Amino acid sequence: MPNVDQMINDILRREGGFVDHADDKGGPTKYGITIKTLSAYLGHAALSSEVEALTEEVARDIYERNYYIAPRIDRLPETIQPFVFDCAINHGPRRAIKFLQSVCNQAGYKPALSEDGTLGPNTLKAVDSTLAKMGNVFLQALYEERRNFYLTIVQNEPSQKVFLNGWMNRVNEFESEIA
């Protein structure tokens, strides 16, 4: 299983360099770090030029601290960490954890989890139990949750369709690893 540095390497490869696409709701990004995320990290409203000047070292620090350790993704079973970590970066940690909670609930985990996006002891227990029961089908269900989420984004915001193929390719990359 990959360690956090290897997972971040993969994320940096997927995210690429500086982009300022007119339809991207995140605004200017580099390595997938949005201007809002960089602003929070720096403690002041970041400028587009600061996003463009972002170093890989700072991006790695943001990813590990804010998207891996803080939301407790490091406590998940290793087999699902890369996918959930990638979801946290692409959708935010709360949404990534809601994907987990939804899959556990759909699989019939009792008592049903509150889909609150918090990775507490009940969710960790549910994930362990459901993953043990479902194996790779658990990951397949997570992939479908994410695909459906992307489709909902495009349905609600047609301007986002320009990103759909790239988003689906991102999910397909994970899926091909377990095929």
Residue, then its C-alpha position, 0 to 999 in steps of 0.5 A: m500500500p502506498n504511504v502518504d508521500q506516494m499518494i501525494n505524488d499521485i495527486l500532484r500528477r493528477e492535479g497538474g500545475f497552475v490553472d485559471h479556468a473561467d468555469d472552475k468554481g475554485g478559481p486559480t489553482k496550482y497542484g489542485i490547491t485553490i486560492k481559498t485553500l491557500s488563503a486559509y493556509l497563509g492566513h490572508a487573502a491570497l492573490s492569484s500570483e501567490v497561487e501561481a508561485l505556490t511550491e510543491e513543498v507547500a502543496r504537500d504540507i497542505y495536503e498532508r495536514n488538511y486533507y489526510i491527518a486533520p480529517r483522520i483519513d490516516r486512520l482508515p484501512e490502508t486499502i481505501q486511503p488513496f481513494v478517500f484521500d483523493c476524494a477529500i482533495n477533490h471534494g473536501p474532506r466532509r464530502a469524502i467521509k459522507f461517501l464512506q458513510s453513505v456506502c456503509n448505510q446502503a450496505g445495511y450497517k446498523p445502527a445507521l450512521s449519521e451522514d455528517g462528514t465526520l470520521g469519528p469512532n462510529t464511522l471508523k467501526a462501520v467502515d472496518s466492518t463493511l469493508a470486511k464484509m464487502g471487500n473490493v465491492f466496497l471500493q466499487a460502491l465508493y466509485e459509484e458514489r463519486r461518479n453519481f456526485y459528479l453527475t449531480i454537479v453537472q446536472n445542477e451546474p451545466s457549465q461544469k460539464v467541461f470537467l466531467n471527462g477528467w473527473m470520470n477519468r480520475v475515478n476510472e484510474f482508481e477502478s482500473e487498479i483493482a480490476 
